[in-house]
Amino acid sequence: MQITGLCDRSGSFGVNVIQRSAAHPWNVRITFEVLVPIAYIGILHELVEFFGVGKVYTSGLHATYRVTRLSDLVVIMNHFKLYPLITSKVQVFILWAEALEIVQSKQHLTDVGMSRVMSISGTTGRGMNKALITAKPSLVTAVLPPYVVPTVINPWWISGFLSVYSSFTGRHTMESWRGYMISKWKHAFTVGFDIRNLEIAKLISRTLNIAYYITTDSTRVNISAQTDDECVRVFNFLSNHPLLGPKVELVTAW
């Protein structure tokens, strides 16, 4: 579940239908990617070892784990069927897996199959490309399946989810106590979510026993530990469920 948690945060599922030539007008390209800052490239190499498929690419300040070969994508699909995503990203995965199975069975070579894949491409990744919109103006994008919020959350999923995009900070302060100025180190932990995953944020908040709050513009929800007791609870949790990658050392120092 730790890998699933990481991918729930940083993974993406793409279905793109590309126009090639008059003889073979449409080509289906299905991808799975995990994008992280370059400092976390080691995690992507762990994904290559874990899945046994895919490659790692770098571009500027980011690194990407990418899988494009059909047989390799089946490995990815089977993992997430066994260890399901739990954020709203699972809705996209379900459609992505449907498109992959259509292509795997070669049903995309039929008009009905290709139309379905085209419809799915409008919902996943970056949506329909301009060539497809021009050629199929009446094509309706696929509807996302219903999202069922889980009632429990696996602690290892939380560990994977926090492995890249979470913040562990500390700062030195001076506080007055009985007429004396004492030096104190203030810890803080924060992780943010899109508001669509508010219920997941609540689950993590309850598991870690720390507070969450919705931003003033109502677009995001943050989980935050500010007091010493809250930070100790976060540290104890991560001691039992260590993060992936270089942030393990950061948490230890924190």
C-alpha positions as CSV (number, residue, x, y, z in Angstrom):
1,M,0.0,0.0,0.0
2,Q,3.0,2.4,0.4
3,I,3.6,2.4,-3.3
4,T,-0.2,3.0,-3.9
5,G,0.0,6.0,-1.5
6,L,2.9,7.5,-3.4
7,C,1.1,7.1,-6.7
8,D,-2.2,8.4,-5.3
9,R,-0.2,11.6,-4.7
10,S,2.2,11.8,-7.6
11,G,0.9,9.4,-10.3
12,S,-1.0,10.1,-13.4
13,F,-2.9,7.9,-15.9
14,G,-3.0,9.0,-19.5
15,V,-5.0,7.9,-22.6
16,N,-4.2,9.9,-25.7
17,V,-5.6,9.2,-29.3
18,I,-3.2,10.6,-31.9
19,Q,-3.8,11.2,-35.6
20,R,-1.0,9.7,-37.7
21,S,-1.9,9.3,-41.3
22,A,-4.8,8.8,-43.7
23,A,-4.2,5.0,-43.9
24,H,-3.9,4.6,-40.2
25,P,-5.6,7.7,-38.8
26,W,-5.7,7.0,-35.1
27,N,-3.1,5.6,-32.7
28,V,-3.8,5.0,-29.0
29,R,-1.1,5.9,-26.6
30,I,-1.6,4.8,-23.0
31,T,0.8,5.9,-20.2
32,F,1.4,5.8,-16.5
33,E,3.7,8.4,-14.9
34,V,4.9,9.4,-11.5
35,L,6.4,12.9,-11.4
36,V,8.6,14.1,-8.5
37,P,11.2,16.8,-7.8
38,I,14.6,15.8,-8.9
39,A,15.8,15.4,-5.3
40,Y,13.4,12.4,-5.0
41,I,14.6,10.6,-8.1
42,G,15.8,7.7,-6.0
43,I,12.1,6.8,-5.2
44,L,11.5,6.4,-8.9
45,H,14.3,4.0,-9.3
46,E,12.7,2.1,-6.4
47,L,9.5,1.9,-8.5
48,V,11.5,0.4,-11.4
49,E,12.8,-2.2,-9.1
50,F,9.4,-2.8,-7.5
51,F,7.3,-3.1,-10.6
52,G,10.1,-4.5,-12.8
53,V,8.9,-2.3,-15.7
54,G,9.2,1.3,-16.8
55,K,12.1,3.9,-17.0
56,V,13.2,7.0,-15.3
57,Y,13.6,10.3,-17.1
58,T,14.8,13.7,-16.0
59,S,13.9,17.2,-17.2
60,G,15.1,20.3,-15.4
61,L,14.1,20.2,-11.8
62,H,11.9,17.1,-12.1
63,A,12.1,13.4,-12.7
64,T,9.5,11.1,-14.2
65,Y,8.9,7.4,-13.9
66,R,7.1,6.4,-17.1
67,V,5.5,3.2,-18.4
68,T,4.3,3.0,-22.0
69,R,4.7,-0.6,-23.2
70,L,1.3,-2.4,-23.3
71,S,2.5,-5.5,-21.4
72,D,4.2,-3.3,-18.8
73,L,1.1,-1.2,-18.3
74,V,-0.8,-4.4,-17.5
75,V,1.6,-4.9,-14.6
76,I,0.8,-1.5,-13.3
77,M,-3.0,-2.1,-13.8
78,N,-2.8,-5.4,-11.9
79,H,-1.0,-3.7,-8.9
80,F,-3.7,-1.1,-8.5
81,K,-6.5,-3.7,-8.8
82,L,-4.8,-5.6,-5.9
83,Y,-3.9,-2.5,-3.9
84,P,-6.5,0.1,-4.9
85,L,-6.1,3.9,-5.0
86,I,-8.3,5.6,-2.5
87,T,-8.3,9.3,-3.5
88,S,-10.6,10.6,-6.3
89,K,-7.8,9.5,-8.7
90,V,-9.3,6.0,-8.6
91,Q,-12.1,7.3,-10.8
92,V,-9.6,8.1,-13.6
93,F,-7.8,4.8,-13.0
94,I,-11.0,2.8,-13.6
95,L,-11.5,4.5,-17.0
96,W,-7.8,4.2,-17.8
97,A,-7.9,0.4,-17.0
98,E,-10.9,0.1,-19.3
99,A,-9.1,1.7,-22.2
100,L,-6.0,-0.5,-21.5
101,E,-8.2,-3.6,-21.6
102,I,-9.8,-2.5,-24.8
103,V,-6.5,-2.1,-26.5
104,Q,-5.1,-5.3,-25.0
105,S,-8.0,-7.2,-26.5
106,K,-7.6,-5.3,-29.8
107,Q,-11.2,-4.1,-29.6
108,H,-9.8,-0.6,-30.4
109,L,-9.6,-1.8,-34.0
110,T,-13.4,-1.8,-34.1
111,D,-15.4,1.4,-34.5
112,V,-17.2,0.8,-31.2
113,G,-14.0,0.1,-29.3
114,M,-12.1,3.1,-30.7
115,S,-15.0,5.4,-30.0
116,R,-15.0,4.3,-26.4
117,V,-11.2,4.9,-26.1
118,M,-11.6,8.3,-27.7
119,S,-14.3,9.1,-25.2
120,I,-12.1,8.0,-22.3
121,S,-9.2,10.1,-23.6
122,G,-11.3,13.2,-23.0
123,T,-11.5,12.4,-19.3
124,T,-8.0,11.2,-18.5
125,G,-4.7,13.1,-18.6
126,R,-4.9,16.3,-20.6
127,G,-8.1,15.6,-22.3
128,M,-8.8,15.3,-26.1
129,N,-6.2,16.8,-28.4
130,K,-7.1,19.3,-31.0
131,A,-7.0,16.9,-33.9
132,L,-9.5,14.6,-32.2
133,I,-11.8,17.5,-31.3
134,T,-11.7,18.7,-34.9
135,A,-12.3,15.2,-36.4
136,K,-15.0,14.1,-33.8
137,P,-16.8,17.3,-32.7
138,S,-19.8,15.4,-31.5
139,L,-17.8,12.9,-29.4
140,V,-18.9,13.0,-25.7
141,T,-16.2,12.5,-23.0
142,A,-16.6,9.5,-20.7
143,V,-18.3,10.1,-17.4
144,L,-16.2,9.4,-14.3
145,P,-17.5,6.5,-12.2
146,P,-18.9,7.2,-8.7
147,Y,-16.3,7.8,-6.0
148,V,-16.8,5.8,-2.9
149,V,-14.9,7.3,0.1
150,P,-13.1,4.6,2.2
151,T,-14.0,4.2,5.8
152,V,-10.6,3.1,6.9
153,I,-7.1,3.9,5.7
154,N,-4.0,1.8,5.7
155,P,-1.1,3.4,7.6
156,W,1.4,2.4,5.0
157,W,-0.7,4.2,2.3
158,I,-0.3,7.3,4.5
159,S,3.5,6.8,4.6
160,G,3.7,6.6,0.8
161,F,1.4,9.6,0.3
162,L,3.6,11.8,2.6
163,S,6.9,10.6,1.1
164,V,7.3,13.6,-1.3
165,Y,4.8,16.4,-0.8
166,S,4.8,17.1,2.9
167,S,6.5,19.6,5.0
168,F,8.6,19.1,8.2
169,T,9.9,22.3,9.6
170,G,11.6,23.7,12.7
171,R,12.4,27.2,13.9
172,H,14.2,28.7,16.9
173,T,12.1,31.0,19.1
174,M,12.6,32.9,22.4
175,E,9.8,32.8,24.9
176,S,9.3,34.6,28.2
177,W,8.8,32.4,31.3
178,R,8.7,33.8,34.8
179,G,10.7,36.8,33.8
180,Y,13.3,34.8,31.9
181,M,13.8,34.5,28.2
182,I,14.2,30.8,27.2
183,S,15.2,29.3,23.9
184,K,12.8,26.9,22.3
185,W,12.6,24.9,19.1
186,K,9.2,24.9,17.4
187,H,8.3,22.0,15.2
188,A,5.6,21.9,12.5
189,F,4.2,19.4,10.0
190,T,1.9,20.2,7.1
191,V,0.4,18.4,4.1
192,G,-2.1,19.8,1.7
193,F,-4.9,18.3,-0.5
194,D,-7.2,19.4,-3.2
195,I,-10.6,20.0,-1.6
196,R,-12.0,17.1,-3.7
197,N,-10.1,14.8,-1.3
198,L,-11.5,16.4,1.9
199,E,-12.8,13.1,3.2
200,I,-9.4,11.5,2.8
201,A,-7.8,14.4,4.6
202,K,-10.2,13.8,7.5
203,L,-9.2,10.1,7.6
204,I,-5.5,11.0,7.8
205,S,-6.3,13.7,10.4
206,R,-8.0,11.1,12.6
207,T,-5.3,8.5,12.1
208,L,-2.5,10.9,13.1
209,N,-4.8,12.6,15.7
210,I,-4.0,16.1,14.5
211,A,-6.1,18.9,13.1
212,Y,-7.1,19.8,9.6
213,Y,-8.5,23.1,8.2
214,I,-10.0,24.3,4.9
215,T,-8.3,27.3,3.2
216,T,-10.2,30.6,3.0
217,D,-10.8,30.2,-0.7
218,S,-12.3,26.7,-0.1
219,T,-10.0,25.1,-2.8
220,R,-7.7,23.1,-0.5
221,V,-7.6,21.4,2.8
222,N,-4.4,21.2,5.0
223,I,-3.5,18.8,7.8
224,S,-1.2,20.5,10.3
225,A,0.7,19.7,13.5
226,Q,1.8,22.7,15.4
227,T,2.1,21.8,19.1
228,D,4.8,19.6,20.5
229,D,2.3,16.8,21.4
230,E,0.9,16.8,17.8
231,C,4.4,16.7,16.3
232,V,5.4,13.8,18.6
233,R,2.4,11.9,17.4
234,V,3.4,12.4,13.8
235,F,7.0,11.4,14.5
236,N,5.9,8.3,16.3
237,F,3.7,7.3,13.5
238,L,6.4,7.7,10.9
239,S,8.9,5.9,13.1
240,N,6.6,2.9,12.8
241,H,5.8,3.5,9.1
242,P,8.9,5.1,7.6
243,L,8.6,7.3,4.5
244,L,10.1,6.4,1.1
245,G,13.2,8.2,-0.2
246,P,15.3,11.0,1.3
247,K,12.7,12.5,3.5
248,V,13.3,9.6,6.0
249,E,16.5,11.4,7.1
250,L,14.8,14.7,7.2
251,V,12.1,13.3,9.6
252,T,14.9,11.8,11.8
253,A,16.6,15.2,12.0
254,W,13.3,16.9,12.6
